[in-house]
């Protein structure tokens, strides 16, 4: 197999703002003096507002939320997701699979350079992959199928797999594909100011950890021409209403906005880009085995939870046209999506209460959930919908930098979560494998496990799609989770700037921004 070489009790406005936040970022581009004239004059600089501060910049500890804007600028990855959503060469100029799909050979491109002046070699790649594989962290699962990594010469990397892994190429576009400097990666400084081979370095003099991160473009980066902005500032912000106000006033140049605001921005000659599906909003029923909340082990209870929510109201009315109701995690444009599954759980609180009573929970039960950086706006909705069927929710506040720890701690039986766009293999690995990041209680099912195992070694696209559909159908029919809505985004760009992303797969990269002619 060869690859290319070269609603609750709050307003619609609040729901829209919250859902925009859950897609992980609000985008801003600021000019020092404000106003259209100075903005165009200063268009070589960009400022981006992100919701989540990075807990660490060490590759073994990275998340893939809005902080991806930061680390994807400092680090290069072996492969890249193009504007069209395809996997293409990046730091590796070519990549080839063996016929059996168990050996992947990559060739590093010429011109790579770490920010400390050292030339990256295949030994650095070998070190990076082995460190991801052996170090517990949110990205470790991406390297589980790697048996060994060889570096026969400075430019060649040979990855041997225990079984074919259909998702490996995509993993190499993210955390698993980062090239770390073997000489410095274990230093304490890597958490705050790492050595990378990406297009930017961190300006530590202008950076305030947790609040503002300033990036300086590297003129010695092999693909510097791709990045038109000499300086990029990332500000940790969560108030989307304030972002829109700043956009109107000329302090901000690019941002996600609510559809109801579009007309007002048209008057200021903004241009617009809409992506229909950029994330899925879901209630993870993590404790499916009933480890800490026995009620969740009962299929009737999990079905009742699914029936508690008015998905149509959440996906259409409440989100002002940006949301589409769903009962499945598989995205509609990837193999594995089954349209009929979306009608499996109609909004039926009375029916849900009957199911709870049949399961022995006529008086309901209590459940604790983590209050994450993006959930407060939605917590009244979730609390009320579940209260209507007898489930009482308590929210435990979690600092943003503790999000990953909270999710994986197996302390919370249910979690309000947002997944960015992911293909079927990623969803399966994260939700349905025992070591999956979003399966913190390591739940397995003897009916599902063989399908998951088969999907991991199947390369034929048609056969793979059929297996994904079976997995998706099992997950929905057995109410493993409660997906609520696919969410889209609307971007507004002021004169002098443009948003050029066309695929939800490349949202968290500076490549989606450009200077308008």
HELIX and SHEET records of a PDB file:
HELIX    1   1 UNK A   12  UNK A   22  1                                  11    
HELIX    2   2 UNK A   36  UNK A   41  1                                   6    
HELIX    3   3 UNK A   59  UNK A   61  5                                   3    
HELIX    4   4 UNK A   68  UNK A   74  1                                   7    
HELIX    5   5 UNK A  122  UNK A  134  1                                  13    
HELIX    6   6 UNK A  140  UNK A  143  5                                   4    
HELIX    7   7 UNK A  168  UNK A  171  1                                   4    
HELIX    8   8 UNK A  175  UNK A  177  5                                   3    
HELIX    9   9 UNK A  188  UNK A  191  5                                   4    
HELIX   10  10 UNK A  224  UNK A  226  5                                   3    
HELIX   11  11 UNK A  240  UNK A  249  1                                  10    
HELIX   12  12 UNK A  259  UNK A  261  5                                   3    
HELIX   13  13 UNK A  262  UNK A  266  1                                   5    
HELIX   14  14 UNK A  294  UNK A  297  5                                   4    
HELIX   15  15 UNK A  299  UNK A  307  1                                   9    
HELIX   16  16 UNK A  311  UNK A  312  1                                   2    
HELIX   17  17 UNK A  313  UNK A  317  3                                   5    
HELIX   18  18 UNK A  339  UNK A  343  5                                   5    
HELIX   19  19 UNK A  349  UNK A  358  1                                  10    
HELIX   20  20 UNK A  376  UNK A  387  1                                  12    
HELIX   21  21 UNK A  400  UNK A  402  5                                   3    
HELIX   22  22 UNK A  403  UNK A  408  1                                   6    
HELIX   23  23 UNK A  424  UNK A  427  1                                   4    
HELIX   24  24 UNK A  428  UNK A  432  3                                   5    
HELIX   25  25 UNK A  446  UNK A  457  1                                  12    
HELIX   26  26 UNK A  461  UNK A  477  1                                  17    
HELIX   27  27 UNK A  504  UNK A  506  5                                   3    
HELIX   28  28 UNK A  510  UNK A  512  5                                   3    
SHEET    1   A 4 UNK A  45  UNK A  50  0                                        
SHEET    2   A 4 UNK A 231  UNK A 236  1                                        
SHEET    3   A 4 UNK A 212  UNK A 217 -1                                        
SHEET    4   A 4 UNK A 200  UNK A 202 -1                                        
SHEET    1   B 2 UNK A  79  UNK A  81  0                                        
SHEET    2   B 2 UNK A  87  UNK A  89 -1                                        
SHEET    1   C 4 UNK A  92  UNK A  97  0                                        
SHEET    2   C 4 UNK A 103  UNK A 108 -1                                        
SHEET    3   C 4 UNK A 156  UNK A 161 -1                                        
SHEET    4   C 4 UNK A 146  UNK A 153 -1                                        
SHEET    1   D 4 UNK A 254  UNK A 257  0                                        
SHEET    2   D 4 UNK A 481  UNK A 493 -1                                        
SHEET    3   D 4 UNK A 271  UNK A 285 -1                                        
SHEET    4   D 4 UNK A 414  UNK A 420 -1                                        
SHEET    1   E 3 UNK A 254  UNK A 257  0                                        
SHEET    2   E 3 UNK A 481  UNK A 493 -1                                        
SHEET    3   E 3 UNK A 323  UNK A 325 -1                                        
SHEET    1   F 2 UNK A 365  UNK A 371  0                                        
SHEET    2   F 2 UNK A 391  UNK A 397  1                                        
SHEET    1   G 2 UNK A 497  UNK A 499  0                                        
SHEET    2   G 2 UNK A 513  UNK A 515 -1                                        
END                                                                             
